[in-house]
Amino acid sequence: MENKIKTNINLIVERGRVWNISELPNNSIALDGAVTGPYIDNEKKIYSFDHHGNCIRHISNATCVQVLDAILLGFDPNEYNVYINDVDEDTVLSLALLLKNEIAYNEKTQDIIRNIGFLDAHGPSYPIKKEMQEQIEIISNFIMSSYYHLKREKQYSQANLKDLILECVEKFYLMLDGKISYTKNIVKPIKYELEPKTNADWIMIHSSDYIFGEFYEKGYNKIVSWDQLLDNSYTYTIGKKSEFIDFPVKEILFELNKIEAGWGGGSTIGGSPRNFDGSRSNLSPDEIVNIINKILTEKKNH
């Protein structure tokens, strides 16, 4: 799809880069993970709408909700530099708001963004009202279709993220304008293997799909998923159902980052490095199991 969006901002997209807040010039906005932690500097007009680092995820709103509330409270994002280091639903909706501030005042937009925000902040186990479920499905299966196709085909690591996010934003505008024709997809079974064994109270799952929702429903609250990319590096996601589960996600990410730079995330979910060349972790699943179990044993013995 040819992007026809006329931008009123300077969009900077660099895969996997995490900027220090001191690097950003005046009139800058950092979205979801581009800077670690939330930040507000009204004098220099520098803002980070992150909800991963230096915050409690249960309390912090998702980035798209932070942006929505800021605009509703009078924040004008025009003529800003906007920094992005990855693409997902949260970042797509945040950018859509920044590019077209007027949609923030639309009740349908607000409902969609707040519900996507619930899911992004708290995970797939968060209950969504039935009347919103179809809208959420349209976001996943239409707005983000190119994103998920690239993920399934293991081509996301080489995709042009700027083109991808602008394509998704344009589709979101079509959705709001009622200009899409959407047919409900047949749900395909998620493919996975429970491997390697952890011999502990958490599980490791090999899958190309996002499996956390299904396994949370099965009663598993502590999960690490992994897949191997075409370059032989590994992508990992480490998560727990909520802040109220005793699984030290932040500590695990911190220790893994000592071994291999780039691991990061929030207090309930995080994952492997996102390198500039599209590669991820060089640590094998067996190594991850041993590292996590060592961390858990040391924590238990303290």
N, C-alpha and C positions, 0 to 999 in steps of 0.2 A: 504494500500500500504506500502510495506517495504521500509524504507528510506535507500538509498544507497549513500547518499551524504557524501563525505569525507570532513569533516570540517577543515578549516585552521584557525579557530577562536575558542575562548572559549565562547560558547553560554550560557548565563544566562537568564532563563525565569521564572519570578515570577508573577503570576496573580495579577493584580491590584496594584503592588508595585510602588511607585514613589520614586526613590532614590534622595538624595541630591547630588549635584555635588561633594561635598567634601568627600562623601563616596567612590567614585570610585577610584580604583588604577590607576597608570600610564598605558598607553596603553588601554584606554577604549573608547567605542563608545556607546552612549545611543540613542536608536531609539524612534520615535514617542510617546512622553508622558512618557517615562521611567524616564526622568529628565524634570523638568519644564523649558521650554525656551531653545533657542539655546545657544551654548557655544563652544568656541575654545580656547584651551590651547596648543600651539605647544611645549612648553617646557616639560610639563608632558605627552603630547600626549593624552589629554582627550577631547572628543568632544561630544556634544549633537546636534543631527539633529532634534530637536523638532520644531513643528510649531503651537503649541497650546497655551502655556503660554508665557507671557512677550514678545509678538510680535503682530503685526497687521496682521491678517490672510490674508487680501487682498494683502498684500505685500510679506509675507513670503512664500517661496516655500514649497510644501509638502515634507515630509521626503525623499521619494524615489528620488525626483528630486535633493534635496540637496546632497544625496549620489552619484547620477549619476554625477553631476557636479564636486564633489570633486575628484572622480576617474579620470574623463576626464582631470582635472587640475593637476594630478600627485599624488593624495593621495593614499597611499598603505595601505589597511586595514588588511593585513595579520598579524597573531599572536596577534590580539587584543582581549580583552574581549568585548563582545557585549551584551548589556542589553535590554531586551524586557519585557513589562508587559501586552501585549494584542496582538491579531491577527486581522489584516484586510488587504485589498489589498495593502495599502501603506507600511505596515511593511513587508509583504511577498516579494514585489519587492525590497525593501531596502536590505533585507537579501540575496536575490538572487544575487544582485550585489556584496555584501560583500564577498560572498562565491566563486563567479566566476567573478573576476574583468574584465576578457576579454570580457564578453558580453556587457559591457558598450560601446564598440567601434562598436557595431553592430547597423546599422541605424534603423532596425526594433525594436530592444530593446529600443532605444532612443525615437522613436515615441510612443511606448506603454507607457513607463514610464512617458513621459511628459504629455500625455493625461490623464492617471490615476491621475497624479499629479494635473492637472487642476480640475478634478472632486473631488478629495479629499480635495483640498484647498478651492474651491469655491462652491462645492455642485452640486447636480444633474441638476440644472438649467443651468449650464455652457454648451454652445453649442459645440458639438464635430463634427468634419467633418465626413461626411457619410462614407468615406473609412476607418475610424477608428472604426466605431460603432460595426462592427462584431468582431474586436479584443477585444474590451471592453466587449462584450457579452461573448466571450470565457473565459475571465478572471473571470467573475461573475459566469457563468454556468458550467465551467469545472475546472479551477484552484482552485476556492474557493468553489466548490460544497460541500465538507465535512463541511466547516465552516457554510455555509448557512443551510445545513441540521440540524446541531447541534442547530443552532439558532431557526429554525422552530419547532424542537421537544423539545425545552427548555432544552437541555442537554449540551449546551455550557459551562455553569457554572461549570460543573464537568469534562470537557474534559482535556486531557493532551495537554497543549498548545504547548509544545516543539515538540511533535510528529506531531501535527496538522500543525504547520507552516512549518516544514521540508517536510511534504507531499505536501503542496501547492507549495513550492519552487521547488520540483522535477517535479511537473506537469508543472510549468512555463518553466523549461528547455526543457521538451518534446514539449511544444508549440513552442518554439524558433527553435527547431530542425525539426519541421514539422512532428512530430511523433504521432500526435493525430488525431483521427477521431471524428469530431464534427458535430452533427445534431442540427440544430436550434430548440430551445425549443418553444413549444406553450405557448404564454404569458397567464398566468392565472390572472383573476381579483384579485386585491388586496382587502383583507377583512379588514374592519375597522368600527368603530363606533365613531361618534362625541360625546364624553362624557368624563367627565362631562362638562356642559356648563360653559363658563367663564364669560359671560355677559360683555365682553370687546372686544377689536379689535384684539385679538389673539385667536387661537383655540387649543383645546386639543383633541387628537385622540387616541383611544384605538385600537392597531393593533399589530399583530405579525410580520408584514412585514415592510420594510423600505418605508415609505409613502411620504417622503419629496418631491421627484421629482414630483410625481403626483399632490400634493397639491400646489406646487409652480406654476405648469402649470395652475391650476385652479384659480390662482390669490391670494392665501393666502401666506403672506410673513413672518408671525410670528406663529410658531408652536411648540407645545409640544406633543410628542408622548409617549405612555406608554404601558406597558404590565405587567402582573403578572406572576412570575416564579413559578415553582413547589414547592419551599420552602416558597411561599407566599410573598416574597419580590417583589419590583417593579423595573422595569428598565425604565428609563426616558431618552429621548433625547430632548434637548431644542435648537431650531435653528431659524435663520432668513435667508432670501434669500441672503443677502449680507451685507457688512459693511455699506451700504447706506440706510439701513432700521432702523428706530428708535425703536429698541427693545433691552433693555440693557442686553444682554445675560451674559456678564461678571459680571455685578453687581448682577444679579439673582443667578448665580452660587456661587458668593462670599457669599451672604447672606444665601443661602441654606447650604453652607459648615460650616457656624457658627452653624447651627441647627443640622447638621448631617455631620460628617467629611467624606471627600472623594469625594464630588462633585467637578467637574473640567472640563476644556476644554478650548476652544479658544474664540475669540471675536465674532464668528458667530455661533458656535455650541459647545455643551458640554452635560454633563449628570451626571447620578447618580453614586454613589460610586461603585467601582469594588473591592469587598472584597476578601481576600485571600481564603475564603471558597466557593466562587462563588456567594454569595448572593449580593443583590444590596441595594436599599433603603427601609427603613421601613415606609417612609411617604406615606400616601394614596393620590390618585389623587385629592380628595377634599381638602386635606391639601395643596397640591402643588398649586392649583388654588388660594386659599386664600393667600398664601405667596406671589405669583407673583403679584396678584392684589394689595396687600398692598405695595409692592415695587414700582409698577407703580404709585399708588396714591401719595405716599410720594415724588417720583421723580417729578411728575407733580406739586405738591404744593410748591416745593422749588424754 
